[in-house]
Amino acid sequence: MRAALESLAVRTLCELPDREMAVRLLHQAVDAIEAAREASVEERIETETEFHRSLCRLTGNQTLLRSWTSLEGSCRMSVAFRGPEKDDAKGKREASPRHRDRHRNR
């Protein structure tokens, strides 16, 4: 369900005539995810959740945002379960390349 809502959000954002502002804000959200990689688990979950929430909010479609918000609790659990980050060979926390690319290329 979340994938369907976010896919609709991305398509809607791509069709906006003034999408440059939305793209800038989403890049800032991705940067926040990167910056939070040394933060607490709670902060990492919040920054990732905010990115996904922003996808829907920036469309201006309140129905879409409400639908996504109704799933937010399970989304948080999903992020907590799979973890947005992994340890590298040196023990340093870093966002996985798949995770980074998934957000950076949207």
C-alpha positions as CSV (number, residue, x, y, z in Angstrom):
1,M,0.0,0.0,0.0
2,R,2.8,2.4,0.9
3,A,4.6,1.8,-2.4
4,A,1.4,2.5,-4.3
5,L,0.8,5.8,-2.4
6,E,4.4,6.9,-2.8
7,S,4.4,5.9,-6.5
8,L,1.4,8.1,-7.0
9,A,3.1,10.9,-5.0
10,V,6.2,10.7,-7.2
11,R,4.2,10.7,-10.4
12,T,2.2,13.7,-9.2
13,L,5.4,15.6,-8.2
14,C,6.9,14.9,-11.6
15,E,3.9,16.4,-13.3
16,L,4.0,19.6,-11.2
17,P,5.0,22.7,-13.3
18,D,6.9,24.1,-10.3
19,R,8.5,20.8,-9.1
20,E,11.9,22.4,-8.7
21,M,11.1,23.5,-5.1
22,A,9.7,20.0,-4.3
23,V,12.9,18.4,-5.7
24,R,15.1,20.8,-3.5
25,L,13.1,19.9,-0.4
26,L,13.4,16.2,-1.1
27,H,17.1,16.5,-1.6
28,Q,17.3,18.2,1.7
29,A,15.4,15.4,3.3
30,V,17.8,12.9,1.8
31,D,20.7,15.0,3.1
32,A,19.1,14.8,6.5
33,I,18.9,11.0,6.3
34,E,22.6,11.0,5.5
35,A,23.4,13.4,8.3
36,A,21.5,11.3,10.8
37,R,23.5,8.2,10.2
38,E,25.4,8.8,13.4
39,A,22.3,9.7,15.4
40,S,20.1,7.6,17.6
41,V,17.8,4.9,16.0
42,E,14.8,7.1,16.8
43,E,16.3,10.1,15.0
44,R,17.2,7.9,12.0
45,I,13.7,6.5,11.9
46,E,12.2,10.0,12.1
47,T,14.4,11.5,9.3
48,E,13.5,8.6,7.0
49,T,9.8,8.8,7.9
50,E,9.9,12.6,7.2
51,F,11.3,11.9,3.7
52,H,8.5,9.6,2.9
53,R,5.9,11.9,4.5
54,S,7.3,14.8,2.4
55,L,6.8,12.9,-0.8
56,C,3.1,12.9,-0.1
57,R,2.8,16.3,1.5
58,L,4.6,18.1,-1.3
59,T,1.9,16.9,-3.8
60,G,-0.7,19.1,-2.1
61,N,-3.1,16.2,-2.2
62,Q,-4.5,16.0,1.3
63,T,-6.3,12.7,0.6
64,L,-2.9,11.2,-0.4
65,L,-1.2,12.6,2.7
66,R,-4.0,11.3,5.0
67,S,-3.8,7.9,3.5
68,W,0.0,7.8,3.9
69,T,-0.3,9.1,7.5
70,S,-2.6,6.3,8.3
71,L,0.2,3.9,7.5
72,E,2.9,5.9,9.2
73,G,3.1,3.6,12.3
74,S,3.6,0.5,10.3
75,C,6.2,2.4,8.1
76,R,8.1,3.3,11.2
77,M,8.1,-0.3,12.3
78,S,9.3,-1.4,8.9
79,V,12.2,1.0,9.0
80,A,13.1,-0.1,12.6
81,F,12.9,-3.7,11.6
82,R,15.0,-3.6,8.4
83,G,17.2,-0.7,9.6
84,P,18.0,2.2,7.2
85,E,21.7,1.6,7.8
86,K,24.3,-1.1,8.2
87,D,27.7,-1.4,9.7
88,D,30.6,-1.3,7.3
89,A,33.7,-3.5,7.7
90,K,35.3,-0.9,10.1
91,G,32.2,-0.8,12.3
92,K,31.2,2.6,11.1
93,R,27.5,3.2,10.4
94,E,26.6,4.2,6.9
95,A,23.5,4.2,4.8
96,S,23.4,1.2,2.5
97,P,24.1,2.0,-1.2
98,R,20.7,0.6,-2.1
99,H,19.0,2.8,0.4
100,R,20.9,5.9,-0.6
101,D,20.3,5.4,-4.3
102,R,16.6,4.6,-3.8
103,H,16.2,8.1,-2.2
104,R,18.7,10.1,-4.3
105,N,17.3,8.9,-7.6
106,R,13.6,9.8,-6.9
